[in-house]
Amino acid sequence: MESINLMDVTEFHPKNPYAKPLHVDKNGRALLFALHPDQSIREHNAPSSPFYIVILKGRGVFTSEDGNGQTFGPGTLLIFGPGENHSIRALEELVFISILHGAPGA
């Protein structure tokens, strides 16, 4: 078993959101994201598998492909289907983990 204290390894970068790889192998990947207020991640998708986000700290607006943004905070699990477009904007310091099954090129 391996364990990682997520808040101890969180890194914020002043100009751009930061995604820290926590675990990557052929079966999937887990990334830890840290965004300052008003930082955003442009619209993108995970083309071949479901994509999960667990919010650890802060609040952000998560917009799905229908263009509707909703505000979510700590303790929330978001589930996006394969190929579902989404974008993210931090309202305050926002920390979340993303989990993706399968990691092409790992």
Residue pairs with C-beta under 8 A, 6 or more apart in sequence:
2 23
4 22
6 22
6 32
6 56
6 95
6 97
7 56
7 57
7 95
9 20
9 22
9 32
10 20
10 32
10 34
10 95
11 18
11 20
11 34
12 18
12 34
12 35
12 36
12 93
13 34
14 36
16 39
17 33
17 34
17 35
17 36
17 39
17 40
17 41
17 88
17 90
18 33
18 34
18 35
19 31
19 32
19 33
19 98
20 31
20 32
20 33
20 34
21 29
21 30
21 31
22 30
22 31
22 32
22 97
23 29
23 30
24 30
24 103
24 106
25 103
25 106
26 102
26 103
26 106
27 101
27 102
27 103
28 99
28 100
28 101
28 102
28 103
29 99
29 100
29 103
29 106
30 97
30 98
30 99
30 100
31 97
31 98
31 100
32 95
32 96
32 97
33 41
33 88
33 94
33 95
33 96
33 97
33 98
34 93
34 94
34 95
35 41
35 58
35 60
35 88
35 90
35 93
35 94
35 95
36 90
36 93
37 90
37 91
37 92
37 93
37 94
38 89
38 90
39 89
39 90
39 94
40 87
40 88
40 89
40 90
41 87
41 88
41 89
42 87
43 63
43 85
43 86
43 87
44 85
44 86
44 87
45 51
45 65
45 80
45 83
45 84
45 85
45 86
46 80
46 82
46 83
46 84
46 100
47 82
47 83
48 82
48 83
48 102
48 104
49 82
49 100
49 101
49 102
50 79
50 80
50 81
50 82
50 101
51 79
51 80
51 82
51 84
51 86
51 98
51 99
51 100
52 77
52 78
52 79
52 80
52 98
52 99
52 100
53 62
53 77
53 78
53 80
53 96
53 97
53 98
53 99
54 76
54 77
54 78
54 96
54 97
54 99
55 72
55 73
55 74
55 75
55 76
55 78
55 94
55 95
55 96
56 74
56 95
56 96
56 97
57 74
57 93
57 94
57 95
57 96
58 73
58 74
58 90
58 91
58 92
58 93
58 94
58 95
59 71
59 72
59 73
59 90
59 91
59 92
59 94
60 71
60 72
60 88
60 89
60 90
60 91
60 94
60 96
61 69
61 70
61 71
61 88
61 89
61 91
62 69
62 70
62 71
62 72
62 78
62 86
62 87
62 88
63 69
63 70
63 86
63 87
63 88
63 89
64 80
64 84
64 85
64 86
65 84
65 85
65 86
69 89
71 91
72 78
80 86
88 94
